[in-house]
Amino acid sequence: MRSLRTILGRRTTVKLLTVCSGAVAIVIAGVSPAQASQAAPTQQPAEVLQISSISPWVNSTGEFQVRFEPTVAVPPGSILTYTVHQGLQPTRSQTLRDKVDGVIDGASAGKVLQSPVTKPLAEYGDPVSGSVLTIPIRSSPDQDRLRVLLPKAGIHPVELVLTSAEGPEIWSQVVFLNRLPTNYSTQQQDPSAVAVTLLVPIETAPSLDSAGLAAFGVADRSRIDAASTLLEEVPEAPLTLGLRPNTLDGLVRSKEPWAERFVNALTSALSAPEAGPPATPRPSLLSMPYVHVSTAGLVSAGAAADLQREIALGDRVTRQITSTKSRQGIWALDDTLSPESAQVLAGFGNTTFLVDPAQLERPANLTEQQTMTAGSQLGKDSGLRALAYDTLVSARFADSGVDPALRSHQVISIIMASWFTARSPGSESFSAGGAALGSVIVIPTTIDPAVVSALEPSLLSGGPLQVLANSAPLGPASTKSAEPVVQLAPVVSPDERLAVVETTETRRQITAYRTMTASPESEVELWTRMNAQTLATELTPEQRLGLHNSVRSQLASNLAAIELPPPRQVTITGRSTDIPLRFRNNLPYEIKLRLTARSTRLAVSGGDSQVIVLAPGENRIDLAVTVRAPGESDLRIKLLSPNEELEIGQIELPVRATAISGVGAALSAISILFLLLWWTQAHRRRKRDASRTAGDHPALAAPVEPSSN
């Protein structure tokens, strides 16, 4: 992930330069690397003193403590000297954060506030049991003069030096006394506090192979092993887990002991009983797409719906496996974010965007450091907010060369610098009208859990640094116009159009098959996840096509397991009858299908289309038909998915109907009656015509009676 590489790159560069410098020195001295390796010890000797804890801050009248781990390495009679320096002040070229970071790297701690205090280490407790250095402080000259006078709030470097009884220095370190304002009182949900987010990305390469089996590389396994250790060691730490649902899906399917270990550690951490009040922050899961997709590429391709499906699938998979709902409204760990895709994601309910500092375009009067320490408006009056990853703090937190307690203390002091900077110059009160403060620490899974353990109490104590309720990365701004306006930098999005076309086609087939079965044993859900995985940015076009072909071939194989009746001659002697059709379902679950049957001489009862259910094995379906007209025709039978998107197969059965249909008989009767009526009328007409043409009128032919005369 780019942000993590950026964060860790700085430390890697420093170490690399150190190694190179050592190599140059060896060459100049005329000693070969082999001779040097033989002469030099393989490990650096352990320090005689190791810090176990440091007060994160102290009230205006309080005690600053540095506790040391028990040790037997301290020579008898060793002397500890501490020197309190004046509070660090920013300059035109350096912020207060820069000053603190510089002192950590060895820069001058500044002017001395009071004379060094030197005492035998044994006066602070037996080193074998663990010594404790306590520095009492005061804010007013009228108070106890045995306390160190710190009249103003701020960050005071404290130099610690351990010398042997003979005088040589054997150990030294600089810590920071963070003196709180006089009128400041710690409280939970303090609006002036810095909201700290411990963001842990947990992601692997796409975890499902073309057969739908879990596939993890060596580096992936190492990363997951480290994450398991982290969750086991600090199960109640308020970590925000950027766990890729596809990675979690593969781990559950793996069944390997190391994978089961992670799933058990995760579910235990998420389901552990609350140790404090209901508002106490606990480990949580971010809402993320099922795989790492190019949000900019999908939106550019007009596939916002595919992006939404990826997010919905990710949330569903996470909830099914962990019984925990992902946190909504926060979008993070997206190195492909564009102004356009951010607007689409905002439409999905995301209002806060955690991004790499390089992803933001800011006005000239806003520094990169300010985008990492306080919230910004993502577009004027958009209602969206942005906070950049705190790369400086993240690098310090991941620096394995520093002991855990000291590392945690350094991180606290750097973040405290932002808190002090946000306060009015020369004032002891919080400056009204400021932007909400925040710090997102990106933590690798390989982090030493002891660093998290050392930091956790400070974040939950109700002081200037807090993990807010629901692990919100920012509290509310004090006023609507308090936060500066930034924009997302334009990105060159990859062309995802072909990938979307292929995904859409595979999804069409899967959706159609889903209408055929509700069996929990079916492969539909696996196919859905494999299809969603094809949009992963890490996959090549060839790998994507391989997944599509695998899903489609498996689906086609299942369809081929449904056998249609063999072709045969059907003879119908009655006017209505049932045609028995025998189907075979070779799948282990019921299949619902749409059967269509059409013939020019037959009518199918109930219509040409009907839904049938085939149980596993042989199935007989009686197709009720009525003869429309005698003669020979083909009965075309087709099997489809219920939504008619998939065709399973079709056959044509030759049918010979010898019976006269009811309609045919009626037509014949009508025809005969019509012929009889026509013949009768014709006969009468012929008879009348014959009479007219016979000669005399019938009346003239009557016999004449004789006369009476």
Steps between C-alpha positions, in 0.01 A plus 500: 500500500645832397427687822669235713804489270523879527477490876760227543731620225655773706631265767622254239697777327664607825605145582627443147716814519637379832595164351660667197698735724629204697605324181689809381678525836607137476647551154684817605646320799631229275301225668308252292129438569586139596758615754256761632227242548741279693621785719162665566235342724195365318265693731516839664548465876184556703471843660569509869172685557167451329198722559177319588266803514495878489230740615323613181429841654488667839273762656628845590567368850581133474769239464678383188623143517737285301496132595782263412492128434671282763863445405821352631712667233541831683845522665491559876520867596367627166382860496181629331485864395187666366480842342170678428515730200284795412183439306551451126384787281416499129687722258420638157656196337407233755172411666481371853460150355819550302679607814394192694589273210839668469583446866409132462745481210777659710455874450566739788249483783528877542585715797521349845216602731675406825826355614544124445403276790746220570436207734600138526256285306449289811324797666217452246463137596696181465578452127449126543135569594458795265586863576248787480606857427244752631520870414246713692403824326327825589350783296545787749805634688290502817471124504738240644851601393613138491286462189622599155346833396323472163298822473362432153336208332701329230743226406818490705782266396651313794849364446592186691864392535634198686868492590708242676655571838828569319338766281455370139151529354340158451144593397301808397154585372276801447137486606230767498313654791167613356374758748122560470337843529418610852126507448482179301314204648494160336160371391356244265384630162698822543419719194855635503661153501680350205300208361751218449427218255713186509445376145625148425482393133462122467499404136644231276501428131161374369444186704285277274653307212322397181359193675361710784758367746695716744841605372754689712866572431785487748496877554123492553531230763774693681281810506203305636714327764616841622139626509400196706769577754391863520135409561591234754734728696278811505144367448334803659710771336287754309635399161319593180553198276511557127442129439433413137189277492650291218800426722270399786295287260809312383620445856170340599510274195865408554452274805875528563597531869666839449189632324267365768723664759441842348123452467479387863710794620288743299163370612618483861616862492178620340273304732687540828284638785523872555758590764366852553197719431300442179679793336843347559666459157574146394643331190284574198487415132487756220248458221705410192442361150531122475831542316726796438333661199575818309219723617606764249512244218158354575332839526674615181367189325146581612500204737405668828252217555788248484686701763193497722468123453863454606441698818173321578662159445793598721268604782295182462803269505644678805171480687449131415845402623547729802137569601611863511373787290763708323528867590327718244566858396883487495691429181869411527788305344404596145796612292281527187258762632402775256277807540230322299515172692497688832168656402361156415626362832343796678173394343549163669516672841874566543565842650860476627791406274836388640762540228868523425623862526603489132137436401394848611522832318521774758510880492837674523444601863437141611798272561509125451563464872178685578298256287644218716417662834156654450189447292430676171189553292515282192350754266335815626163445670496137381444357844800272441820502706853381438789410727839390368694211652752626755808372319748642752331337798444178306870477416599556864247242618640238261866566586609162637835647606339676798375324813118475520439732798736767366352468152149549636617802699659658193177454305298660781735798514484561124119491506496720810693759298194532274277538804714779642525669160121511471478710816510878493853641515589595854162388631412224740156447344404305194463723194136509390420466134775247419471195281449163666831331573583146390788263440469181294787265579543233234633192679655197324392159622863433591492764774623392841178460704684649796498839323122490474476391864717792605292753304152368582463631861577857392234490229232374738579721801292798395794731434611710201530188281195277471342226297153644457176308539441272200866565413406814306811648332381855561282675750261774390650828385424790734354705214389419146774715346776396741652235276696590186386381159698241306437301183594153390776496242395373155614148420559311179249221536555162332262396223270254670236480225595155374527367854154636577352346183637156590389533861151604390466198271618256767269663752209464254558127481545464876186701571302281259632186666413644840132508394527125435596395852487618859717214620762611755729232361512656155805671361314823426650695790852387416452597136373840612816559703730375227329733256538793741868414538558552127486878556805491730765745384777247567374259233618500139247480213601136452436418867164673487398307189612176662265560793211582267559190291518286813168628633326470165631151435390382846159650439474338157601166651214527750255578223623198309408288801133556418394240241202552271275217375647305206337561158207265425184478290179597683160381375181658635172318440275696732396862488675583835782309663821525710838461334743354758841671496789355696778734621803409704663737750854384576560785748473436875228759550166604353497710186221734398457548126269661250365255240361631174315271255363606162335315209290610204242220554500468880390732781684467832277521806589795721682682219818449306721581801504352851741466794608151597715370787741213446612306803833319490468188284221401260201731461178444303309802378159436339435758233124540452412576136189532286492426128421803290511312169591147396818433317874506561696783664801563723467572872787737584599481867752745649640524856603845630593656830194651671606849391554364145862626491658154470404223258559151635399314186222421253356201311243442225257207534317387183126474581231323294142582599228270357200627696282782375508784736182645647536806288545285189185300579299814553625645175412177318144496643451860404629425153260203454206700628591779269517256207159350588340840516664598176386177326138542620482854381655404172250214447200722559639763271544246218139373542351848473708575199378180328135587558538842340640355181240213451244702269138585616421642831362231726170687537438484125530128498209439738213276360177676362172395650204432249225762468149429639337605171 
